[in-house]
Amino acid sequence: MAVDVLTEIVIERPCEQVAGYAGDPTNAPEWYANITSVRWQTPPPVAVGSRLDFVARFLGRTLAYTYEVIELGPNRLVMRTAEGPFPMETTYTWRPEGETSTRMTLRNRGEPAGFAKVAGPMMATAMRRANDKDLARLKHILES
């Protein structure tokens, strides 16, 4: 079963500010509760082809995976796992909401294999819950 989780939030900051912060993978451990570290394989800043090693805790397990940036624009960032236990694609989009606010969407989709395939529905629920909390944390950081 494929996992496809879409979450969104409105942040009371301009698009450029939200995209600048959330679109910099170096900041991920500050606003993602489950991401413990990010290490650049390629030199920053983020660009198409950038590769980054992430370490995360999810459902009681430590996961290490490598993301590669496959698309980057002023209002969109798409990363896909190049290496790791669970093929995943993560998409961030930012859209202005009025003069000074931004609607950010976070989408994670992938095709689990092995045990993760059996646990797909449970993983989607846990991922949605985690993403909601992470976006709330991002909102708090940027609005403070």
C-alpha positions in Angstrom: 0.0 0.0 0.0 1.3 3.4 -1.0 1.6 6.1 1.7 0.6 9.6 0.7 0.2 12.2 3.5 -0.6 15.8 2.8 -0.6 18.4 5.6 -0.7 22.2 5.6 -0.7 25.2 7.8 -0.9 29.0 7.5 2.0 30.8 8.9 1.8 34.6 9.6 5.0 35.4 7.7 5.8 36.3 4.1 6.4 33.4 1.6 10.1 34.3 1.1 10.7 34.0 4.9 8.9 30.7 5.3 10.4 29.2 2.2 13.9 30.5 3.1 13.8 28.8 6.6 11.8 25.6 5.9 13.5 25.1 2.5 17.0 25.0 4.1 17.5 21.4 5.2 20.0 22.5 7.8 17.1 23.8 9.8 15.1 20.6 9.7 16.2 19.3 13.2 14.9 22.5 14.7 11.4 22.1 13.6 11.0 18.3 12.8 10.7 16.5 16.1 11.9 13.2 14.6 14.9 14.4 12.7 18.0 14.3 14.8 20.6 15.3 12.3 21.3 16.5 8.8 24.7 16.3 7.1 25.4 17.8 3.6 27.1 15.4 1.1 27.3 18.2 -1.4 28.1 21.9 -0.6 25.3 24.2 0.5 23.1 26.0 -0.4 20.3 23.7 -1.5 20.1 23.2 -5.3 18.8 20.6 -7.7 21.2 17.7 -7.2 22.0 18.5 -3.6 22.4 15.3 -1.4 21.9 15.3 2.3 22.1 12.5 4.9 19.2 12.5 7.5 19.0 10.6 10.7 15.5 10.3 12.2 13.6 8.4 14.9 10.2 7.2 13.7 7.9 4.6 15.4 10.7 3.7 17.8 13.3 3.0 15.2 16.3 5.0 14.1 16.3 5.6 10.3 19.2 6.8 8.2 18.5 7.9 4.7 19.9 10.2 2.0 17.7 12.7 0.2 18.4 14.2 -3.2 16.8 17.5 -4.2 15.1 16.8 -7.5 13.1 20.1 -7.9 13.6 23.6 -6.6 11.7 26.8 -7.3 10.7 29.9 -5.4 7.6 28.2 -4.1 8.4 24.5 -4.2 11.1 22.0 -3.0 11.0 18.3 -3.8 13.4 15.8 -2.3 13.5 12.0 -3.0 15.3 9.4 -1.0 18.4 8.2 -2.9 19.3 5.7 -0.2 17.4 4.4 2.8 15.0 1.9 4.1 11.8 3.5 2.8 11.5 5.0 -0.7 10.0 8.4 0.0 9.4 11.7 -1.8 8.9 14.9 0.2 7.4 18.0 -1.3 7.2 21.5 0.3 5.1 24.2 -1.3 4.6 27.8 -0.2 1.7 30.0 -1.4 0.9 33.6 -0.3 -2.2 33.9 1.8 -3.0 37.6 1.8 -0.3 40.3 2.2 1.9 38.8 5.0 0.9 35.1 5.4 2.0 31.8 3.8 0.1 28.5 3.3 2.7 25.8 3.5 2.0 22.3 2.4 4.1 19.2 3.3 3.5 16.1 1.3 5.2 12.7 2.0 4.6 9.9 -0.4 6.2 6.6 -1.0 5.9 2.9 -1.5 7.0 1.0 1.6 8.6 -2.4 1.3 9.0 -5.4 3.7 7.6 -4.8 7.2 6.8 -1.2 6.4 4.5 -2.4 3.6 2.4 -4.3 6.2 2.4 -1.3 8.5 1.5 1.2 5.8 -1.8 2.4 7.2 -0.3 2.8 10.7 2.7 4.6 9.2 0.4 7.1 7.3 -1.5 7.9 10.5 1.7 8.3 12.5 3.3 10.4 9.7 0.2 12.7 9.6 0.3 13.2 13.3 4.0 14.0 13.3 3.7 16.3 10.3 0.9 18.3 12.0 3.1 18.7 15.1 6.2 19.6 13.0 4.3 22.3 11.0 2.9 23.7 14.3 6.5 23.9 15.6 7.6 25.6 12.4 4.8 28.1 12.8 5.8 28.8 16.4 9.4 29.3 15.4 8.7 31.7 12.6 6.0 33.7 14.3 7.9 34.2 17.6 
